Amino acid sequence: MCSVCGDRCTITKKSTRGGQLRVTTICGTGHWRTWDSSPNICGTPLINLVVAGAMFFSGVCLRKFVNC
């Protein structure tokens, strides 16, 4: 549902950037909205920074993490 007019929305684009999902929608009236599953910090998805920090501070090997 469009947050401006309440009309039905259609997904026009889905993309991922690391652990972040980005969805762009448009309604029948022409209002568009982009939704991110994680906020951005200086253009970088926060989830990517959190996962990198968690891996570093826990001492996990990247190879073991990727092969999970």
PDB file of N, H, CA, C and O in Angstrom:
ATOM      1  N   MET A   1       0.834  -1.186   0.000  1.00  0.00           N
ATOM      2  CA  MET A   1       0.000   0.000   0.000  1.00  0.00           C
ATOM      3  C   MET A   1       0.879   1.250   0.000  1.00  0.00           C
ATOM      4  O   MET A   1       1.882   1.320   0.711  1.00  0.00           O
ATOM      5  N   CYS A   2       0.492   2.218  -0.795  1.00  0.00           N
ATOM      6  H   CYS A   2      -0.322   2.161  -1.373  1.00  0.00           H
ATOM      7  CA  CYS A   2       1.224   3.480  -0.874  1.00  0.00           C
ATOM      8  C   CYS A   2       1.027   4.264   0.421  1.00  0.00           C
ATOM      9  O   CYS A   2      -0.097   4.418   0.899  1.00  0.00           O
ATOM     10  N   SER A   3       2.123   4.755   0.979  1.00  0.00           N
ATOM     11  H   SER A   3       3.036   4.630   0.591  1.00  0.00           H
ATOM     12  CA  SER A   3       2.036   5.526   2.221  1.00  0.00           C
ATOM     13  C   SER A   3       1.503   6.933   1.985  1.00  0.00           C
ATOM     14  O   SER A   3       1.160   7.625   2.943  1.00  0.00           O
ATOM     15  N   VAL A   4       1.426   7.370   0.725  1.00  0.00           N
ATOM     16  H   VAL A   4       1.705   6.808  -0.053  1.00  0.00           H
ATOM     17  CA  VAL A   4       0.927   8.707   0.407  1.00  0.00           C
ATOM     18  C   VAL A   4      -0.566   8.677   0.090  1.00  0.00           C
ATOM     19  O   VAL A   4      -1.336   9.452   0.658  1.00  0.00           O
ATOM     20  N   CYS A   5      -0.983   7.776  -0.823  1.00  0.00           N
ATOM     21  H   CYS A   5      -0.357   7.147  -1.284  1.00  0.00           H
ATOM     22  CA  CYS A   5      -2.374   7.787  -1.288  1.00  0.00           C
ATOM     23  C   CYS A   5      -3.160   6.526  -0.936  1.00  0.00           C
ATOM     24  O   CYS A   5      -4.380   6.506  -1.098  1.00  0.00           O
ATOM     25  N   GLY A   6      -2.493   5.476  -0.459  1.00  0.00           N
ATOM     26  H   GLY A   6      -1.502   5.492  -0.328  1.00  0.00           H
ATOM     27  CA  GLY A   6      -3.183   4.238  -0.100  1.00  0.00           C
ATOM     28  C   GLY A   6      -3.431   3.293  -1.259  1.00  0.00           C
ATOM     29  O   GLY A   6      -4.038   2.238  -1.073  1.00  0.00           O
ATOM     30  N   ASP A   7      -2.970   3.652  -2.464  1.00  0.00           N
ATOM     31  H   ASP A   7      -2.477   4.509  -2.615  1.00  0.00           H
ATOM     32  CA  ASP A   7      -3.151   2.805  -3.643  1.00  0.00           C
ATOM     33  C   ASP A   7      -2.239   1.574  -3.555  1.00  0.00           C
ATOM     34  O   ASP A   7      -1.273   1.554  -2.793  1.00  0.00           O
ATOM     35  N   ARG A   8      -2.562   0.566  -4.339  1.00  0.00           N
ATOM     36  H   ARG A   8      -3.347   0.582  -4.958  1.00  0.00           H
ATOM     37  CA  ARG A   8      -1.768  -0.665  -4.371  1.00  0.00           C
ATOM     38  C   ARG A   8      -0.421  -0.402  -5.047  1.00  0.00           C
ATOM     39  O   ARG A   8      -0.347   0.329  -6.034  1.00  0.00           O
ATOM     40  N   CYS A   9       0.643  -1.005  -4.507  1.00  0.00           N
ATOM     41  H   CYS A   9       0.583  -1.599  -3.705  1.00  0.00           H
ATOM     42  CA  CYS A   9       1.996  -0.807  -5.036  1.00  0.00           C
ATOM     43  C   CYS A   9       2.487  -2.042  -5.774  1.00  0.00           C
ATOM     44  O   CYS A   9       2.065  -3.163  -5.494  1.00  0.00           O
ATOM     45  N   THR A  10       3.385  -1.815  -6.719  1.00  0.00           N
ATOM     46  H   THR A  10       3.728  -0.904  -6.947  1.00  0.00           H
ATOM     47  CA  THR A  10       4.035  -2.872  -7.473  1.00  0.00           C
ATOM     48  C   THR A  10       5.535  -2.767  -7.245  1.00  0.00           C
ATOM     49  O   THR A  10       6.099  -1.673  -7.273  1.00  0.00           O
ATOM     50  N   ILE A  11       6.184  -3.915  -7.016  1.00  0.00           N
ATOM     51  H   ILE A  11       5.725  -4.803  -6.992  1.00  0.00           H
ATOM     52  CA  ILE A  11       7.632  -3.924  -6.854  1.00  0.00           C
ATOM     53  C   ILE A  11       8.267  -3.750  -8.227  1.00  0.00           C
ATOM     54  O   ILE A  11       7.989  -4.515  -9.151  1.00  0.00           O
ATOM     55  N   THR A  12       9.126  -2.733  -8.355  1.00  0.00           N
ATOM     56  H   THR A  12       9.352  -2.111  -7.605  1.00  0.00           H
ATOM     57  CA  THR A  12       9.790  -2.479  -9.629  1.00  0.00           C
ATOM     58  C   THR A  12      11.232  -2.962  -9.641  1.00  0.00           C
ATOM     59  O   THR A  12      11.786  -3.243 -10.703  1.00  0.00           O
ATOM     60  N   LYS A  13      11.847  -3.062  -8.450  1.00  0.00           N
ATOM     61  H   LYS A  13      11.396  -2.834  -7.587  1.00  0.00           H
ATOM     62  CA  LYS A  13      13.244  -3.482  -8.403  1.00  0.00           C
ATOM     63  C   LYS A  13      13.559  -4.074  -7.035  1.00  0.00           C
ATOM     64  O   LYS A  13      13.142  -3.544  -6.005  1.00  0.00           O
ATOM     65  N   LYS A  14      14.305  -5.187  -7.038  1.00  0.00           N
ATOM     66  H   LYS A  14      14.643  -5.617  -7.874  1.00  0.00           H
ATOM     67  CA  LYS A  14      14.830  -5.791  -5.811  1.00  0.00           C
ATOM     68  C   LYS A  14      16.323  -5.970  -6.002  1.00  0.00           C
ATOM     69  O   LYS A  14      16.771  -6.433  -7.051  1.00  0.00           O
ATOM     70  N   SER A  15      17.097  -5.604  -4.985  1.00  0.00           N
ATOM     71  H   SER A  15      16.733  -5.228  -4.132  1.00  0.00           H
ATOM     72  CA  SER A  15      18.544  -5.787  -5.069  1.00  0.00           C
ATOM     73  C   SER A  15      19.109  -6.041  -3.679  1.00  0.00           C
ATOM     74  O   SER A  15      18.482  -5.731  -2.667  1.00  0.00           O
ATOM     75  N   THR A  16      20.301  -6.609  -3.655  1.00  0.00           N
ATOM     76  H   THR A  16      20.811  -6.861  -4.478  1.00  0.00           H
ATOM     77  CA  THR A  16      20.994  -6.834  -2.397  1.00  0.00           C
ATOM     78  C   THR A  16      22.352  -6.159  -2.453  1.00  0.00           C
ATOM     79  O   THR A  16      22.960  -6.003  -3.512  1.00  0.00           O
ATOM     80  N   ARG A  17      22.800  -5.768  -1.274  1.00  0.00           N
ATOM     81  H   ARG A  17      22.306  -5.895  -0.414  1.00  0.00           H
ATOM     82  CA  ARG A  17      24.132  -5.176  -1.131  1.00  0.00           C
ATOM     83  C   ARG A  17      24.715  -5.750   0.147  1.00  0.00           C
ATOM     84  O   ARG A  17      24.530  -5.202   1.233  1.00  0.00           O
ATOM     85  N   GLY A  18      25.421  -6.859   0.004  1.00  0.00           N
ATOM     86  H   GLY A  18      25.572  -7.305  -0.878  1.00  0.00           H
ATOM     87  CA  GLY A  18      25.876  -7.584   1.187  1.00  0.00           C
ATOM     88  C   GLY A  18      24.668  -8.205   1.864  1.00  0.00           C
ATOM     89  O   GLY A  18      23.950  -8.995   1.251  1.00  0.00           O
ATOM     90  N   GLY A  19      24.439  -7.857   3.120  1.00  0.00           N
ATOM     91  H   GLY A  19      25.023  -7.215   3.618  1.00  0.00           H
ATOM     92  CA  GLY A  19      23.307  -8.397   3.865  1.00  0.00           C
ATOM     93  C   GLY A  19      22.053  -7.553   3.780  1.00  0.00           C
ATOM     94  O   GLY A  19      21.039  -7.891   4.392  1.00  0.00           O
ATOM     95  N   GLN A  20      22.100  -6.462   3.034  1.00  0.00           N
ATOM     96  H   GLN A  20      22.923  -6.187   2.536  1.00  0.00           H
ATOM     97  CA  GLN A  20      20.960  -5.549   2.948  1.00  0.00           C
ATOM     98  C   GLN A  20      20.095  -5.849   1.720  1.00  0.00           C
ATOM     99  O   GLN A  20      20.603  -6.058   0.618  1.00  0.00           O
ATOM    100  N   LEU A  21      18.790  -5.866   1.939  1.00  0.00           N
ATOM    101  H   LEU A  21      18.378  -5.696   2.834  1.00  0.00           H
ATOM    102  CA  LEU A  21      17.826  -5.999   0.845  1.00  0.00           C
ATOM    103  C   LEU A  21      17.236  -4.626   0.568  1.00  0.00           C
ATOM    104  O   LEU A  21      16.850  -3.918   1.498  1.00  0.00           O
ATOM    105  N   ARG A  22      17.163  -4.242  -0.703  1.00  0.00           N
ATOM    106  H   ARG A  22      17.476  -4.817  -1.459  1.00  0.00           H
ATOM    107  CA  ARG A  22      16.556  -2.965  -1.106  1.00  0.00           C
ATOM    108  C   ARG A  22      15.424  -3.259  -2.081  1.00  0.00           C
ATOM    109  O   ARG A  22      15.610  -3.967  -3.071  1.00  0.00           O
ATOM    110  N   VAL A  23      14.247  -2.706  -1.789  1.00  0.00           N
ATOM    111  H   VAL A  23      14.096  -2.132  -0.984  1.00  0.00           H
ATOM    112  CA  VAL A  23      13.066  -2.912  -2.624  1.00  0.00           C
ATOM    113  C   VAL A  23      12.518  -1.544  -3.025  1.00  0.00           C
ATOM    114  O   VAL A  23      12.310  -0.677  -2.176  1.00  0.00           O
ATOM    115  N   THR A  24      12.288  -1.359  -4.321  1.00  0.00           N
ATOM    116  H   THR A  24      12.457  -2.063  -5.011  1.00  0.00           H
ATOM    117  CA  THR A  24      11.685  -0.127  -4.826  1.00  0.00           C
ATOM    118  C   THR A  24      10.295  -0.459  -5.347  1.00  0.00           C
ATOM    119  O   THR A  24      10.114  -1.404  -6.115  1.00  0.00           O
ATOM    120  N   THR A  25       9.307   0.337  -4.915  1.00  0.00           N
ATOM    121  H   THR A  25       9.454   1.104  -4.291  1.00  0.00           H
ATOM    122  CA  THR A  25       7.919   0.125  -5.334  1.00  0.00           C
ATOM    123  C   THR A  25       7.355   1.405  -5.940  1.00  0.00           C
ATOM    124  O   THR A  25       7.849   2.503  -5.688  1.00  0.00           O
ATOM    125  N   ILE A  26       6.303   1.234  -6.750  1.00  0.00           N
ATOM    126  H   ILE A  26       5.901   0.342  -6.954  1.00  0.00           H
ATOM    127  CA  ILE A  26       5.584   2.372  -7.314  1.00  0.00           C
ATOM    128  C   ILE A  26       4.096   2.053  -7.278  1.00  0.00           C
ATOM    129  O   ILE A  26       3.692   0.911  -7.500  1.00  0.00           O
ATOM    130  N   CYS A  27       3.289   3.063  -6.999  1.00  0.00           N
ATOM    131  H   CYS A  27       3.618   3.990  -6.818  1.00  0.00           H
ATOM    132  CA  CYS A  27       1.837   2.858  -6.974  1.00  0.00           C
ATOM    133  C   CYS A  27       1.236   3.310  -8.301  1.00  0.00           C
ATOM    134  O   CYS A  27       1.929   3.877  -9.146  1.00  0.00           O
ATOM    135  N   GLY A  28      -0.049   3.054  -8.475  1.00  0.00           N
ATOM    136  H   GLY A  28      -0.612   2.594  -7.788  1.00  0.00           H
ATOM    137  CA  GLY A  28      -0.744   3.413  -9.705  1.00  0.00           C
ATOM    138  C   GLY A  28      -0.794   4.909  -9.956  1.00  0.00           C
ATOM    139  O   GLY A  28      -0.963   5.342 -11.096  1.00  0.00           O
ATOM    140  N   THR A  29      -0.647   5.708  -8.899  1.00  0.00           N
ATOM    141  H   THR A  29      -0.509   5.357  -7.973  1.00  0.00           H
ATOM    142  CA  THR A  29      -0.671   7.162  -9.019  1.00  0.00           C
ATOM    143  C   THR A  29       0.699   7.728  -9.377  1.00  0.00           C
ATOM    144  O   THR A  29       0.808   8.885  -9.786  1.00  0.00           O
ATOM    145  N   GLY A  30       1.749   6.912  -9.224  1.00  0.00           N
ATOM    146  H   GLY A  30       1.661   5.972  -8.893  1.00  0.00           H
ATOM    147  CA  GLY A  30       3.094   7.354  -9.583  1.00  0.00           C
ATOM    148  C   GLY A  30       4.009   7.646  -8.405  1.00  0.00           C
ATOM    149  O   GLY A  30       5.158   8.043  -8.598  1.00  0.00           O
ATOM    150  N   HIS A  31       3.512   7.456  -7.189  1.00  0.00           N
ATOM    151  H   HIS A  31       2.579   7.134  -7.033  1.00  0.00           H
ATOM    152  CA  HIS A  31       4.389   7.639  -6.029  1.00  0.00           C
ATOM    153  C   HIS A  31       5.331   6.449  -5.934  1.00  0.00           C
ATOM    154  O   HIS A  31       4.894   5.306  -6.067  1.00  0.00           O
ATOM    155  N   TRP A  32       6.621   6.699  -5.704  1.00  0.00           N
ATOM    156  H   TRP A  32       6.976   7.627  -5.596  1.00  0.00           H
ATOM    157  CA  TRP A  32       7.567   5.605  -5.565  1.00  0.00           C
ATOM    158  C   TRP A  32       8.255   5.692  -4.214  1.00  0.00           C
ATOM    159  O   TRP A  32       8.348   6.760  -3.609  1.00  0.00           O
ATOM    160  N   ARG A  33       8.729   4.556  -3.761  1.00  0.00           N
ATOM    161  H   ARG A  33       8.653   3.688  -4.253  1.00  0.00           H
ATOM    162  CA  ARG A  33       9.381   4.473  -2.459  1.00  0.00           C
ATOM    163  C   ARG A  33      10.453   3.396  -2.520  1.00  0.00           C
ATOM    164  O   ARG A  33      10.258   2.344  -3.129  1.00  0.00           O
ATOM    165  N   THR A  34      11.587   3.669  -1.882  1.00  0.00           N
ATOM    166  H   THR A  34      11.745   4.524  -1.387  1.00  0.00           H
ATOM    167  CA  THR A  34      12.645   2.677  -1.743  1.00  0.00           C
ATOM    168  C   THR A  34      12.756   2.317  -0.274  1.00  0.00           C
ATOM    169  O   THR A  34      12.864   3.191   0.586  1.00  0.00           O
ATOM    170  N   TRP A  35      12.728   1.014   0.007  1.00  0.00           N
ATOM    171  H   TRP A  35      12.640   0.304  -0.691  1.00  0.00           H
ATOM    172  CA  TRP A  35      12.829   0.501   1.374  1.00  0.00           C
ATOM    173  C   TRP A  35      14.105  -0.308   1.509  1.00  0.00           C
ATOM    174  O   TRP A  35      14.406  -1.147   0.659  1.00  0.00           O
ATOM    175  N   ASP A  36      14.855  -0.059   2.575  1.00  0.00           N
ATOM    176  H   ASP A  36      14.610   0.622   3.266  1.00  0.00           H
ATOM    177  CA  ASP A  36      16.073  -0.809   2.874  1.00  0.00           C
ATOM    178  C   ASP A  36      15.858  -1.612   4.146  1.00  0.00           C
ATOM    179  O   ASP A  36      15.270  -1.108   5.103  1.00  0.00           O
ATOM    180  N   SER A  37      16.330  -2.862   4.169  1.00  0.00           N
ATOM    181  H   SER A  37      16.807  -3.272   3.391  1.00  0.00           H
ATOM    182  CA  SER A  37      16.168  -3.715   5.343  1.00  0.00           C
ATOM    183  C   SER A  37      17.122  -3.324   6.468  1.00  0.00           C
ATOM    184  O   SER A  37      16.973  -3.791   7.597  1.00  0.00           O
ATOM    185  N   SER A  38      18.091  -2.479   6.169  1.00  0.00           N
ATOM    186  H   SER A  38      18.212  -2.100   5.252  1.00  0.00           H
ATOM    187  CA  SER A  38      19.067  -2.019   7.155  1.00  0.00           C
ATOM    188  C   SER A  38      19.383  -0.558   6.862  1.00  0.00           C
ATOM    189  O   SER A  38      19.489  -0.178   5.696  1.00  0.00           O
ATOM    190  N   PRO A  39      19.538   0.273   7.900  1.00  0.00           N
ATOM    191  CA  PRO A  39      19.909   1.667   7.641  1.00  0.00           C
ATOM    192  C   PRO A  39      21.320   1.750   7.056  1.00  0.00           C
ATOM    193  O   PRO A  39      22.118   0.822   7.183  1.00  0.00           O
ATOM    194  N   ASN A  40      21.605   2.882   6.416  1.00  0.00           N
ATOM    195  H   ASN A  40      20.957   3.636   6.313  1.00  0.00           H
ATOM    196  CA  ASN A  40      22.924   3.113   5.831  1.00  0.00           C
ATOM    197  C   ASN A  40      23.709   4.095   6.695  1.00  0.00           C
ATOM    198  O   ASN A  40      23.159   5.078   7.193  1.00  0.00           O
ATOM    199  N   ILE A  41      24.996   3.820   6.866  1.00  0.00           N
ATOM    200  H   ILE A  41      25.443   3.022   6.461  1.00  0.00           H
ATOM    201  CA  ILE A  41      25.906   4.715   7.566  1.00  0.00           C
ATOM    202  C   ILE A  41      26.961   5.150   6.556  1.00  0.00           C
ATOM    203  O   ILE A  41      27.787   4.346   6.123  1.00  0.00           O
ATOM    204  N   CYS A  42      26.929   6.418   6.188  1.00  0.00           N
ATOM    205  H   CYS A  42      26.259   7.071   6.541  1.00  0.00           H
ATOM    206  CA  CYS A  42      27.869   6.953   5.178  1.00  0.00           C
ATOM    207  C   CYS A  42      27.830   6.120   3.897  1.00  0.00           C
ATOM    208  O   CYS A  42      28.870   5.876   3.285  1.00  0.00           O
ATOM    209  N   GLY A  43      26.651   5.688   3.495  1.00  0.00           N
ATOM    210  H   GLY A  43      25.806   5.886   3.992  1.00  0.00           H
ATOM    211  CA  GLY A  43      26.481   4.944   2.251  1.00  0.00           C
ATOM    212  C   GLY A  43      26.713   3.447   2.352  1.00  0.00           C
ATOM    213  O   GLY A  43      26.548   2.731   1.365  1.00  0.00           O
ATOM    214  N   THR A  44      27.096   2.958   3.536  1.00  0.00           N
ATOM    215  H   THR A  44      27.229   3.540   4.338  1.00  0.00           H
ATOM    216  CA  THR A  44      27.342   1.526   3.726  1.00  0.00           C
ATOM    217  C   THR A  44      26.238   0.932   4.587  1.00  0.00           C
ATOM    218  O   THR A  44      25.928   1.476   5.647  1.00  0.00           O
ATOM    219  N   PRO A  45      25.635  -0.181   4.151  1.00  0.00           N
ATOM    220  CA  PRO A  45      24.598  -0.810   4.967  1.00  0.00           C
ATOM    221  C   PRO A  45      25.134  -1.178   6.354  1.00  0.00           C
ATOM    222  O   PRO A  45      26.178  -1.820   6.469  1.00  0.00           O
ATOM    223  N   LEU A  46      24.423  -0.773   7.395  1.00  0.00           N
ATOM    224  H   LEU A  46      23.575  -0.251   7.302  1.00  0.00           H
ATOM    225  CA  LEU A  46      24.846  -1.024   8.770  1.00  0.00           C
ATOM    226  C   LEU A  46      25.019  -2.511   9.045  1.00  0.00           C
ATOM    227  O   LEU A  46      25.930  -2.895   9.777  1.00  0.00           O
ATOM    228  N   ILE A  47      24.166  -3.355   8.475  1.00  0.00           N
ATOM    229  H   ILE A  47      23.425  -3.042   7.880  1.00  0.00           H
ATOM    230  CA  ILE A  47      24.258  -4.796   8.714  1.00  0.00           C
ATOM    231  C   ILE A  47      25.621  -5.333   8.278  1.00  0.00           C
ATOM    232  O   ILE A  47      26.158  -6.238   8.916  1.00  0.00           O
ATOM    233  N   ASN A  48      26.183  -4.788   7.204  1.00  0.00           N
ATOM    234  H   ASN A  48      25.747  -4.053   6.685  1.00  0.00           H
ATOM    235  CA  ASN A  48      27.499  -5.231   6.736  1.00  0.00           C
ATOM    236  C   ASN A  48      28.584  -4.880   7.750  1.00  0.00           C
ATOM    237  O   ASN A  48      29.495  -5.674   7.985  1.00  0.00           O
ATOM    238  N   LEU A  49      28.490  -3.692   8.350  1.00  0.00           N
ATOM    239  H   LEU A  49      27.751  -3.047   8.158  1.00  0.00           H
ATOM    240  CA  LEU A  49      29.461  -3.284   9.367  1.00  0.00           C
ATOM    241  C   LEU A  49      29.325  -4.127  10.626  1.00  0.00           C
ATOM    242  O   LEU A  49      30.326  -4.510  11.232  1.00  0.00           O
ATOM    243  N   VAL A  50      28.087  -4.419  11.023  1.00  0.00           N
ATOM    244  H   VAL A  50      27.274  -4.108  10.531  1.00  0.00           H
ATOM    245  CA  VAL A  50      27.844  -5.215  12.227  1.00  0.00           C
ATOM    246  C   VAL A  50      28.393  -6.632  12.058  1.00  0.00           C
ATOM    247  O   VAL A  50      29.052  -7.154  12.957  1.00  0.00           O
ATOM    248  N   VAL A  51      28.127  -7.249  10.918  1.00  0.00           N
ATOM    249  H   VAL A  51      27.591  -6.825  10.187  1.00  0.00           H
ATOM    250  CA  VAL A  51      28.614  -8.613  10.678  1.00  0.00           C
ATOM    251  C   VAL A  51      30.145  -8.629  10.635  1.00  0.00           C
ATOM    252  O   VAL A  51      30.769  -9.525  11.204  1.00  0.00           O
ATOM    253  N   ALA A  52      30.751  -7.651   9.968  1.00  0.00           N
ATOM    254  H   ALA A  52      30.244  -6.923   9.506  1.00  0.00           H
ATOM    255  CA  ALA A  52      32.213  -7.593   9.902  1.00  0.00           C
ATOM    256  C   ALA A  52      32.812  -7.417  11.295  1.00  0.00           C
ATOM    257  O   ALA A  52      33.799  -8.068  11.636  1.00  0.00           O
ATOM    258  N   GLY A  53      32.214  -6.536  12.097  1.00  0.00           N
ATOM    259  H   GLY A  53      31.413  -6.007  11.820  1.00  0.00           H
ATOM    260  CA  GLY A  53      32.695  -6.327  13.460  1.00  0.00           C
ATOM    261  C   GLY A  53      32.535  -7.566  14.320  1.00  0.00           C
ATOM    262  O   GLY A  53      33.429  -7.912  15.091  1.00  0.00           O
ATOM    263  N   ALA A  54      31.406  -8.230  14.191  1.00  0.00           N
ATOM    264  H   ALA A  54      30.679  -7.949  13.564  1.00  0.00           H
ATOM    265  CA  ALA A  54      31.160  -9.447  14.970  1.00  0.00           C
ATOM    266  C   ALA A  54      32.167 -10.533  14.610  1.00  0.00           C
ATOM    267  O   ALA A  54      32.658 -11.247  15.485  1.00  0.00           O
ATOM    268  N   MET A  55      32.471 -10.656  13.329  1.00  0.00           N
ATOM    269  H   MET A  55      32.072 -10.077  12.618  1.00  0.00           H
ATOM    270  CA  MET A  55      33.452 -11.657  12.901  1.00  0.00           C
ATOM    271  C   MET A  55      34.839 -11.321  13.441  1.00  0.00           C
ATOM    272  O   MET A  55      35.554 -12.202  13.919  1.00  0.00           O
ATOM    273  N   PHE A  56      35.217 -10.052  13.364  1.00  0.00           N
ATOM    274  H   PHE A  56      34.636  -9.336  12.976  1.00  0.00           H
ATOM    275  CA  PHE A  56      36.542  -9.634  13.818  1.00  0.00           C
ATOM    276  C   PHE A  56      36.711  -9.857  15.321  1.00  0.00           C
ATOM    277  O   PHE A  56      37.697 -10.448  15.762  1.00  0.00           O
ATOM    278  N   PHE A  57      35.740  -9.380  16.101  1.00  0.00           N
ATOM    279  H   PHE A  57      34.939  -8.900  15.743  1.00  0.00           H
ATOM    280  CA  PHE A  57      35.874  -9.455  17.556  1.00  0.00           C
ATOM    281  C   PHE A  57      35.660 -10.861  18.113  1.00  0.00           C
ATOM    282  O   PHE A  57      36.106 -11.156  19.222  1.00  0.00           O
ATOM    283  N   SER A  58      34.988 -11.727  17.366  1.00  0.00           N
ATOM    284  H   SER A  58      34.626 -11.487  16.466  1.00  0.00           H
ATOM    285  CA  SER A  58      34.803 -13.101  17.839  1.00  0.00           C
ATOM    286  C   SER A  58      35.989 -13.988  17.457  1.00  0.00           C
ATOM    287  O   SER A  58      36.168 -15.069  18.017  1.00  0.00           O
ATOM    288  N   GLY A  59      36.795 -13.525  16.500  1.00  0.00           N
ATOM    289  H   GLY A  59      36.649 -12.647  16.045  1.00  0.00           H
ATOM    290  CA  GLY A  59      37.963 -14.285  16.080  1.00  0.00           C
ATOM    291  C   GLY A  59      37.659 -15.398  15.091  1.00  0.00           C
ATOM    292  O   GLY A  59      38.514 -16.246  14.835  1.00  0.00           O
ATOM    293  N   VAL A  60      36.455 -15.408  14.532  1.00  0.00           N
ATOM    294  H   VAL A  60      35.761 -14.719  14.740  1.00  0.00           H
ATOM    295  CA  VAL A  60      36.087 -16.458  13.586  1.00  0.00           C
ATOM    296  C   VAL A  60      36.874 -16.289  12.283  1.00  0.00           C
ATOM    297  O   VAL A  60      37.145 -15.169  11.850  1.00  0.00           O
ATOM    298  N   CYS A  61      37.223 -17.379  11.688  1.00  0.00           N
ATOM    299  H   CYS A  61      37.002 -18.289  12.040  1.00  0.00           H
ATOM    300  CA  CYS A  61      37.930 -17.383  10.410  1.00  0.00           C
ATOM    301  C   CYS A  61      36.923 -17.114   9.290  1.00  0.00           C
ATOM    302  O   CYS A  61      35.847 -17.711   9.274  1.00  0.00           O
ATOM    303  N   LEU A  62      37.256 -16.233   8.367  1.00  0.00           N
ATOM    304  H   LEU A  62      38.131 -15.748   8.381  1.00  0.00           H
ATOM    305  CA  LEU A  62      36.348 -15.894   7.266  1.00  0.00           C
ATOM    306  C   LEU A  62      35.967 -17.130   6.469  1.00  0.00           C
ATOM    307  O   LEU A  62      34.808 -17.274   6.078  1.00  0.00           O
ATOM    308  N   ARG A  63      36.908 -18.017   6.222  1.00  0.00           N
ATOM    309  H   ARG A  63      37.849 -17.900   6.540  1.00  0.00           H
ATOM    310  CA  ARG A  63      36.627 -19.225   5.439  1.00  0.00           C
ATOM    311  C   ARG A  63      35.549 -20.070   6.126  1.00  0.00           C
ATOM    312  O   ARG A  63      34.652 -20.585   5.458  1.00  0.00           O
ATOM    313  N   LYS A  64      35.628 -20.217   7.450  1.00  0.00           N
ATOM    314  H   LYS A  64      36.357 -19.800   7.992  1.00  0.00           H
ATOM    315  CA  LYS A  64      34.625 -20.989   8.186  1.00  0.00           C
ATOM    316  C   LYS A  64      33.265 -20.301   8.132  1.00  0.00           C
ATOM    317  O   LYS A  64      32.234 -20.963   8.012  1.00  0.00           O
ATOM    318  N   PHE A  65      33.265 -18.971   8.219  1.00  0.00           N
ATOM    319  H   PHE A  65      34.102 -18.434   8.316  1.00  0.00           H
ATOM    320  CA  PHE A  65      32.009 -18.219   8.199  1.00  0.00           C
ATOM    321  C   PHE A  65      31.318 -18.347   6.844  1.00  0.00           C
ATOM    322  O   PHE A  65      30.109 -18.573   6.789  1.00  0.00           O
ATOM    323  N   VAL A  66      32.059 -18.209   5.768  1.00  0.00           N
ATOM    324  H   VAL A  66      33.041 -18.026   5.813  1.00  0.00           H
ATOM    325  CA  VAL A  66      31.490 -18.264   4.417  1.00  0.00           C
ATOM    326  C   VAL A  66      30.975 -19.665   4.103  1.00  0.00           C
ATOM    327  O   VAL A  66      29.986 -19.804   3.383  1.00  0.00           O
ATOM    328  N   ASN A  67      31.613 -20.691   4.621  1.00  0.00           N
ATOM    329  H   ASN A  67      32.416 -20.578   5.206  1.00  0.00           H
ATOM    330  CA  ASN A  67      31.222 -22.072   4.332  1.00  0.00           C
ATOM    331  C   ASN A  67      30.084 -22.580   5.206  1.00  0.00           C
ATOM    332  O   ASN A  67      29.721 -23.751   5.102  1.00  0.00           O
ATOM    333  N   CYS A  68      29.511 -21.744   6.059  1.00  0.00           N
ATOM    334  H   CYS A  68      29.806 -20.793   6.144  1.00  0.00           H
ATOM    335  CA  CYS A  68      28.396 -22.186   6.920  1.00  0.00           C
ATOM    336  C   CYS A  68      27.181 -22.544   6.099  1.00  0.00           C
ATOM    337  O   CYS A  68      26.154 -22.934   6.654  1.00  0.00           O
TER     338      CYS A  68
END
